[in-house]
Amino acid sequence: MTPPTAVPDASVTPPTPPPPADQVVTGTGYQVTIPAGWVKMDPPQETKGLEALFLNKDKHSLIILIKEPFTGTSAEYTLEALRGLKGAGATLNSAKQVDINGNKFVLIDSNKDGVRMWMWVTVQNGSGLALSCGGPAAEDWHQGICTTVASSLKLQ
């Protein structure tokens, strides 16, 4: 008599894949961590100084990192950023100096067309750096995730 042949158990499920991991983005002079769930995007057109563009499709949110040559002071770069936002029709809610990992930034909070954005700006080693993050103004969870992203920013 031959032994019975094992029949595969149809109830066995494949292993669950690990959750998506955070992405560490590095460039000359900086490093920032983008949370899991954000997808790197290609800009629709060439944008001066654009280092990184990430979209969270589920939350309709955006993270933008710009680094561009700038020989002025951090205060002058902040003024340029403020003028750019005002020129684009944004409402400026506030601007204040903050410290991120031992580096001075100015945090600019603005709104435009139902979108709320936070932008952290500074100048280091002849470059202006602007990290922007935000999404629909009606959803206040954005500030927390944007602050978390900004707090991961390390200048080198």
Secondary structure in CASP SS format (residue, H / E / C, confidence):
PFRMAT SS
TARGET T0000
AUTHOR 0000-0000-0000
METHOD secondary structure of the structure
MODEL  1
M C 1.00
T C 1.00
P C 1.00
P C 1.00
T C 1.00
A C 1.00
V C 1.00
P C 1.00
D C 1.00
A C 1.00
S C 1.00
V C 1.00
T C 1.00
P C 1.00
P C 1.00
T C 1.00
P C 1.00
P C 1.00
P C 1.00
P C 1.00
A C 1.00
D C 1.00
Q E 1.00
V E 1.00
V E 1.00
T E 1.00
G E 1.00
T C 1.00
G C 1.00
Y E 1.00
Q E 1.00
V E 1.00
T E 1.00
I E 1.00
P C 1.00
A C 1.00
G C 1.00
W C 1.00
V E 1.00
K E 1.00
M C 1.00
D C 1.00
P C 1.00
P C 1.00
Q C 1.00
E C 1.00
T C 1.00
K C 1.00
G C 1.00
L E 1.00
E E 1.00
A E 1.00
L E 1.00
F E 1.00
L E 1.00
N E 1.00
K C 1.00
D C 1.00
K C 1.00
H C 1.00
S E 1.00
L E 1.00
I E 1.00
I E 1.00
L E 1.00
I E 1.00
K E 1.00
E E 1.00
P E 1.00
F C 1.00
T C 1.00
G C 1.00
T C 1.00
S H 1.00
A H 1.00
E H 1.00
Y H 1.00
T H 1.00
L H 1.00
E H 1.00
A H 1.00
L H 1.00
R H 1.00
G H 1.00
L H 1.00
K H 1.00
G H 1.00
A C 1.00
G C 1.00
A C 1.00
T E 1.00
L E 1.00
N E 1.00
S E 1.00
A E 1.00
K E 1.00
Q E 1.00
V E 1.00
D E 1.00
I E 1.00
N C 1.00
G C 1.00
N E 1.00
K E 1.00
F E 1.00
V E 1.00
L E 1.00
I E 1.00
D E 1.00
S E 1.00
N E 1.00
K E 1.00
D C 1.00
G C 1.00
V E 1.00
R E 1.00
M E 1.00
W E 1.00
M E 1.00
W E 1.00
V E 1.00
T E 1.00
V E 1.00
Q E 1.00
N C 1.00
G C 1.00
S E 1.00
G E 1.00
L E 1.00
A E 1.00
L E 1.00
S E 1.00
C E 1.00
G E 1.00
G E 1.00
P E 1.00
A C 1.00
A C 1.00
E C 1.00
D C 1.00
W C 1.00
H H 1.00
Q H 1.00
G H 1.00
I H 1.00
C H 1.00
T H 1.00
T H 1.00
V H 1.00
A H 1.00
S H 1.00
S C 1.00
L C 1.00
K E 1.00
L E 1.00
Q C 1.00
END
